[in-house]
Amino acid sequence: MKMRSILQQKNPIAALKALPEEDLPQLAAELRDVIVSTVAKNGGHLASSLGVVELTIALHRVFSSPTDKIVWDVGHQAYAHKLLTGRYEQFHTLRQLDGISGFPKPAESPHDAFGVGHSSTSISAALGMATARDAMGGKEKIVAVIGDGSLTAGMAFEALNQAGHLKRDLIVILNDNEMSISPNVGALSSFFSRQMTSDFFVRMKRETENFLDSVPKIGKDLRRLAKKAEEAVKGFLTPGMLFEAFDFDYVGPLDGHKLDELIPTLENISNMDGPVLVHVLTKKGKGFLPAEEKSHLFHGVGPFNPETGEIEKGKAGPPSYTGIFGQTLVELAERDERVIAITAAMLEGTGLKAFEERFPERFIDVGIAEQHAVTFAAGMAIRGLKPVIAIYSTFLQRAYDNILHDVCLQHLPVTFALDRSGLVGADGPTHHGVFDFSYLRHIPNLIFMVPRDENQLRHAMATALDYDGPFAYRYPRGAGLGVELVAPKAVAIGRGEKIRDGKDGVIFAVGTLVATAMLAAEQLATEGFDLAVVDPVFLKPLDEELLVSEAVRTGFVVTVEENALQGGFGSAVLEMLCEQGVLVPVCRIGLPDKFIEQGSQAELHERYGLDVAGIVASVREMINDKQRIA
């Protein structure tokens, strides 16, 4: 049977369960072909999804989704899962505007048991599902598939601790494709794992424990001795002692690409009770040589040639903001030996590779542990260092309490470099950095600067290191404007800048939307509306003198921001005008009260009125309404 015909069926899982065992490798190859060809066109997370193809087949062969629940962590490894759960016909729309998501999404399919975009949530969610199942008298199996990177976060260990304490029927599969805790892979280890999970062994173990408990006086001591002997054998053959300490039964390590090992072991485990951790070893990029050899390049990748693996180069243009950040931080660190760079498992993503190479002793990657990163930086700052934390805006949300209490409350000189702020594109709602204005600007002691171009970013970086307190700046994904770079220098905090004069109103625009606002003002001028443009430069503190005077002078204010309107820049302007007793019409342009879908940045700017045409239309409507009222 042609394997693609299985993927095209309404119920591919039923066809998978009926497929002869000898045909399963062919299905794996077909899944990889579809994934590679689609990601080659659309971009996406390739290496991680290719690495779990056999594991995905085994899971759906043994368990019965959607009755049984499979929680993926992080969800970028779930492409094969999407194909095996009836989404082949839509798979070409992966990560496209109005297409299927690159992450599990319950609204998209009942087989997506939990929405995932940020890491390390699977064990907590799965334990919650298992607890709800037991409360409602259900019998379904709950499986959490967690990557080794996701296991670096404290939340995962909190969940392991609670799961072992509650002793719920729960299966955790550790997809290990990076860690070095697995030296004992091979025939002996695989044989041991299968035997330890067999019905005979499990039954014998329980009967032995019951017998020893019944022996007067010495029974409990004998049981403890037997348990230690079992752990000693496991510790010799496997790295399972850590998970046994959480009261999980440990199984593995297993070769994650050998279906004849995975399937029987998972079948055995499906009959076990209590928390079980299955350690599976996989290879990122499996089956596509370029991704195997350079998995870091194919983690999140743009379009590429599926025959050669050559990644398409974008059109020649200005350097990215991320690149400018990395370059500038090296320059500033050359001047000040107190500068330390910190990131949370995003070395390349945050542009810190050059810093790591130049100052290896001053670069620290804490893993997927944003909360720890912030408090760790606070500890450095309180002893006189100048830590710079480079984290995507969406991921910094996880460390809100640490920012507030550990940094800002103590007024410590920690710099927050918020990469990927604003609309990021195809990764969608879990990755858009559109809430940082709202979750940071109300925190006392924090300075927040919003650069409009590459030079202002460089100046923001210098200003942050010059300031003896908490400082944040945000910058978007993608290329800069191409301005000629000048030496970074500290600027006056809270000082804005008028970019364009005008008499009929004023646009207050922040960040990279300043350039868009300028173009909109020029177009409106051709229609007879002469609007000034002001860049506040700082979200906090606002340049009240400049903004209030311009609002009073022109009598009409437009705010433009790439952030949620609730609690954002426009809200800050309204609060300022209210406090100053200034009553003028205000048109706020930003993102509505909803989670913004995936799509290219240009498509989303157009859809939500953040392009030139959208700003012009909003201002024109507001002016016309004002004229009608007058």
N, C-alpha and C positions, 0 to 999 in steps of 0.2 A: 504494500500500500504506500502511495506517495504520502510522506509525512505531512506535507502542507495541507492535504485534505483533512487531516485530523484537526489542524488549527482552524480550518474554515468551518468546522461543525458548530452547531449551536451549543453543544455540550462536549467540548474537547476532553474534559476530565474523564467522562465515561469511556470515550474512545481510548484514552491513555491507559485506563485500568484494564481494558481488554486487549491491549497491544501485546503481542508475544515479546518475551524478555529480550530476545535476540535483536529485535527491531528498535529497542530504546536508544542505542547509540546513534542510529540514523535520525531519530527524532531530535536528539541533542544537537546534531550537526545542522539540521534544518532550522532549529531555533536560533542558533548562532548566526546562520546566514541572514535570517530576517532582521535580527537585531543589528548586525553590522551594516547591512544595506540601508536600514532606516536611519541609524545614527549618522552614517556617512552623509546623508542629505540634511538631516534636521539638527545635528549636534545632540549632545546628551551625555549621560554617564555610561560609558561603554565598558571599561575594564571590570568594574565590580559586577555588572550584570552578566558578563560572559563567564565570570568565575563561578557563578552559582547555578549554571544551567542544569547540571546533573542533580544537584541538591534539590532544585525546584521540581524536577521530574519525580524524584524519589518522594518528596513531600506530598505531591498530588497523587501519586500512585498509592501511597499508604493511607493518607488521611482523606477525609471527605468534606472538602470545602464546598459551599460556605457554612455547612453545619459545624464542622470543625473550624476553628479560627486560627489563621496564620497571620502573625503580626511581623512585618518586615522593618528592620532597623539597621541602617537608614534605608529609606524607601527607594533610593536610586539603584538598588540591586534587584528590583522587582520586575524588570522588563520581561523575562521569561514567564514569570507568574501572570503578567497581563495577557501574554499570548496564549497561555494554557487555560485561561478563564474567559475565553470568548471574545477577545478584542483584536483579533487578527485583522478584520476588515477596517478597523479604525486606527490600526497601529501606525499607518503612514502619517497620521496627524499628530504623532507624539510631540508634545511640547510646543505645538503650534497654537495660534490664536483660535479659540473655540474648539480645539482638538482635545485629545486625551492627555491627562497629566503625566509628567515624568515621575510622579510619586504615587503611592497608593492613595486612593481617594474614595471613601465609602459612597459618596454620591454618584460615583461613576460605575461602581460594581459592588454587589453584595459580597464578592470574594475578597474585597479590600476591607479587612476587618477593622482597621484603624488608620486614620490619617497620619501620615508621617512625612516630615520634611526636615525637622531638626532631629539630631541623633539622641540615642541613649534612653529612649522612652519605652521601648518595647516590653521590657520585663515588668515595669510598673503597670503598663496598660494590660498586659496579658494576665498578671496577677489579679488585677481588678476584675477582668472578665471571668477568671476562674472562681473568684469569690462570689460574683453574681450568679454564676452557674450553680454553685453549690447551694446558694440561698434559695434558688428557684427549682432545685431538684433536677437539673440537667445532667447529661452524661457526655456532652461533647468534649473533644480534646482541644486544648489551648496550646498553641506553639508560638514561641517568640524566636525569631531568627535575628541574632545580633552580630554585627561585625566586630572584629577585634578593636578597631578604632573607637567604636561606640562604647566599648567596655572600659575605656579610659575615664569615662565620666563618673563622678561620684554618685549620680542618680542611679546608675545601673547597679552599683554595689549596695546602695540603700534598698533597692528592690530585691536583690538577691538575699540580703539579710532578712527582709520581711517574709519573703517567700519560703525560705528555709524554716523560719519560725512558725509560719502558719501551716506548713506541710500540705499545701494544696496540690492537687493533681495538675502539674504544670510541666511542660517540656520547654527547655531553653536550648537552642542550638547556637553554639558559638562558631561563627564562620571566621576561621583564622587564616588570613592570607598574608599576614605581615609579621606576627609576633614570633619570638624565638623561644617560646616556652615548650616547644614540641619536638624534642630531639629524638624521641623513640618511636618514630613512624616506621611501619613495616609490617611484615606478615604476623610476627608474634603479637604486636599491639592490636592489630585488627582482629586476630583470632581471639585474644583475651576479651576484647570489647563485646564481640558477638556472644561468647560464652557467658559473660557476666550478665547479659540481658536476656538470656534464654529463659523460657518458662521453667525448665528444670532447675536452673541455678537459683532463680528468684524464689521458687517454692521451697527449695532446700534451705536457702538462707533464712526464710521466715520460720520454717519448722524448727531449724536449729536454734534460732533466737528464742522461740517459745519454749523449747525444751530446756535451754539453759536457764531461762527465767524461772522454770518450775523446780530447778534443783535447789534444795534447801541450803541456806547459808552462803554457799560459794557460787551459786548460779549467776548472780549479777557480776561477780568478779570474773568468772569465766567468759561471760558475754563481752565484757570490756576488753579482755585479753584477745578474744577472737576478732573483735572490731579493729583493734590495733594491728593485728596480724594482716587483716584484709587491707587496711590502709597502707601498711608497709609494702605489700605487694603492688598495690596501685601506684604508690609513690615511686617505686622502682621502675615500673613499666610505663607510667604516664605522668603528666603534670597535674593530676587531679586533686592533689591535697588541698589546694586553695578552695576549690568548690565543695569538697567534702566538708570543709570547715564551716560552710554555710548550710550544712545539712542537705545538700543535694547529692543524689546518686550521680556519680561521674562516669561517663562513657566516652571512650576515645583514647587517643585521637584516631579518627577515621580518614581515609583518603576520600576527599569530597568529589572526586571524579570517577570513582569506581562504583557503579550502580549495584554490582553484585555484592558489595559490602554495605552500602547505604540502605538499600531497601530491606534486607532481612533484619538489620539492626533496628531500623525505625519500626518495623513490624513488631519486633520484640518489645520495644519501648512503649509502643501504643497499648500494650497490655499491662504495663506497670502502673503502680499508684505512687502518688507523692511527687515531689519536685525532682526532675532529672535534668542534668546538663549534658548535652551531646557535643563533643569537641570535634569539629570537622575542619580538615585542612584543604584549602582550595588555592588555586593560582589565579591572580587577577589577570584578566585578558585572555583566559584559556581559549585556545582554538583560533586566535587571530594573532599571528606572530608579532606584528608591530606593537600591539597592546600588551602582549606578554613581556616584551623586551623593555618597553618604556611605559609601564602602567601608569606612572604619575602624569604623563602627557595625555593619556586616554581616560583619566578619571572623569573629568568634565571636559569634553572636547567639542570643538566646532566642526563644521563639515570637513570631510577628508575624502581622499581617493580610496575606495574599498579594496582596490587591487593592490596598491602599494603601501597604503597606510599614511601617505604623505598628507599632512594637514594643510588645508587651503589657507593661503596667506591672505589677509585682508588687504584692501586697497591701501597703498602707501598714504600715510597721513600722520597726524601728530601722535606723540607718545600718549599712552593711557595715563589717567590720573594715578592709577595704582603704581605704574612705573615711575612717575614723577615723585610720588611719595617715597618709594624705596631709594631712589637716587638721592633725594634731598636729605633723607635721614642719615645716609652715609656721610654726606657733607657736614651735617650738624654734629654728628658723633665724632668726626675728626677734630672739631673745635672743643668738645666737652666730653671728657672721659666718663662723666657720670651718666651719660645716656645709655639706657638699656632697652633693647627691643624685645617685646613679648608677643607671641601669637598663640592661638589655640588650634593647632593641627592644620594651619593654613599658610605654610611657608611660602609656596609659590603664589597662592591666591592673593596674598596681601603684599606681594612685591618685595619680600624681605630676603630673597636669596642672596643678593649682592651684599646686604648687611651681614648675613651669616658668614659669608666667605671672608669679608674684610674684618669682622669682629666676632669670631666664633665664641669667645669667652663672654661676650656681652649680648648674645642672642639666646633666647630661651623659648622653646616650644613646649607648652604645658600639656599638649594633647587636647582632646575635646573636653575641656573643663573651664568654661568661661568664668564661672563663679570663682573658682580657685585663682584664675589668672588675675582677676581684679584685686582680690585680697592679698595675693602674693605680691603684686605691684605695690600695694599700700604698705606692706612690710618693708619693701625696698625704699620707698619714698620717705618713710618716717626715720630711716637711718641715713638720708642724705643723697640717695640716688635719684635719677630722673627717668623713671620708666615710661616708655611709650607702648601702649597696648594697641595693636592693630587687629581689629576684629570686625567682621561684617556687621553692619547695623542690625540685621535681623537676629544674629547670634548674640549680640551684646544684650538683647532683651532678657536673656536668661540670667544676667548678673545684676539685675536692677537693685536688689537689696544691698549687694556688696558695693555698688557704686554709691548708693545713698549713705549707708552707715559707715563703711570702712574707709571710703575715700573722702567724700564731700563733708560729712559730719566732722571729720578731723582736719579738713582743709589741707589735704596732702597734695603735693605736686605730681599728680599722675595725669598723663595725657591719654585721651581716648581718640584714636584715629579710626573713624567709622567709614570703612570701605563699603562699596556697594550700597550706598544710601540712595533713596529714591527708587524708581521702577527699574528692576534689574533684567526683565525680559522673560525668557522661556522657563525659568525655574518656578515662576508663578508665586502664588500668595504666601507660601511659607518662606520665601526668600526676598520678597520686596522689602526694601528698607524705608518704609513710609510712615513709621511711628516714632522715630527718634526725636523729632521736635517735641512731640507730645510727652514722651516718657522721660525726657531729660530737662526741658526748660524750666520746670517748676522746682527743681532741686536747688536748695540754697548753696551758695559758694561756688557753683559751677559756671564757668565761662564757656559760651558756645559760639564758635565762629563758623560761618558758612561761606567758603571761598567760591567766587564766581568763575575763576579760571585757574590755570596752572600757577601763575605767579602768586595769586592770593593764597593758594594752597601752601606754597613754599613760605610765604610770610606767616601764615597761620601756624605752621610748624615751628618757626623761629619764635613767634610770640608765645606759644605754649611753653617752650622750654625756658623762656625768659621770665615767665610768670610763676610765682611761688604759691601755686594752688591748683585745684582741679581744672582741667581745660579739655574741651572736646571740639573737634572739627569733623565735618562730614564731606565726602566727595563721592561722585557717582561711578558706576561701572562704565568703562569705555574710554574712547579717545578724548583728549583735551581739545581746546579750541585752536591750538597751534600758535599761541602767543610766544614772542621771543622771551626766553627766560632771563631773569635778572637775579642778582644775589638775594637770598632770603634774608629778611630783616624783620625785627619785631615792630609791630604797629600799635597805635594807640587803641586800647581796649574800649569798646563801646562807641567807636567813631564810624559813622556811615559816610556815604559818598553819593552826591548827585551826579548822575551820568548824563542826563539829558534834561534840558529846561523845557518848560511848557506852562501854559496858563489855564487850560481847561480842566485839569485834573492831574493826578500823580499816580504812577504805578510804583508800588513798593514790591520789588521782586528780590528773591533770595537765591543764592547758589547759582548753578549753571542756567537757571531760567532767566537770569538777568539779560543774557544775550538774546533769548527769545522775546523777552518783553521789549527790548530795544527795537527789534524788527517789527513787532506789533505796533509800537508807538509810531514808527515811521510810516507804516501802512495807514494807520488811523489819521495821520497828518494829511495824507492825500485826500481824505474824506472830510477834512475840515475840523478834526478834533485834535487839538494840540496838547499832548500829555507829557508831563515830565516823567523821568524814570529815576528812582532812587534805589541804590543798593545799601541796605542797612549794614551789611558786612557781618554784623553780629546779631544772632537771634537773642542772645542774652549776654550783657545788657543791651537793650535797644538804645539807639541814639535818639532819645526822646526830643531833644531840642530840634534836630533836623527834621524828624518825621512829623512832629506836631506842627512846626512852622510851615512845612509844605502842605499839610492837610488843611490848615487854616487859609493859606495863601490861595490854593486852587479850589477848595470847596468840594473836592470829589476824590475819593481814594479807591484804588484797586490793589489788592494784595495777590501775589502769585507765588505759589509754593508747590514743591513736589513731595507732599506729605499729607497725611490725613487732615482734613479741615478741623476736626474736633481736637482742640487743645494745641493746634499748630501755630504757625506764624501769624496767620490772619486773626486768630483768637487773641494772640499777644497784642496785636495792633488795636483791636477793639477794646481790650482791657486798658491799654495806655490812653486811648482817646477818651474813654469813659472817666478814667481817673483825672484827666486834665480838663474835663468838662467841655470837650470839643464835640459838637454835634454836626457831622457831615455824613453824606451817603458813603457807604463802604461796600464794594463788590469783592467778595472773596473767591478766588479761583484756586482750587486744589483738588484733592481726591475725596470722593464721597464716603459715607459711612458704610463701607462694605469691604470685603476682602477682594483685592483686585486680581483678576484672572491672569493666566500666562499669555504671552504674546511678545513680539519684539518691542523694544523701547519706543520706536517710532509709532508702531500701531497703537500702543497704549496711550502715548501722548495725544495722538489724534482722537482716540475714542473718548478720552476724559478731558478734552479741551485744554491741554497743556502745550499745544503747538501754537504757532503764530495765528493760524486761522481760528483756533478755539479762543484764544485770548481776545482777538479782534471782535469775534462774535459776542462774547460775554460783555465786553466793554460797550460795544455798540448798543446792545440791548439795554444795558443799564442807563446809558446816556439818553436813549430814546424814551425810556420810562420816566427819567427825571424831567425831560422836556415836556412830556405829556402832563405830568403832575403840575409843572409850573404853568 
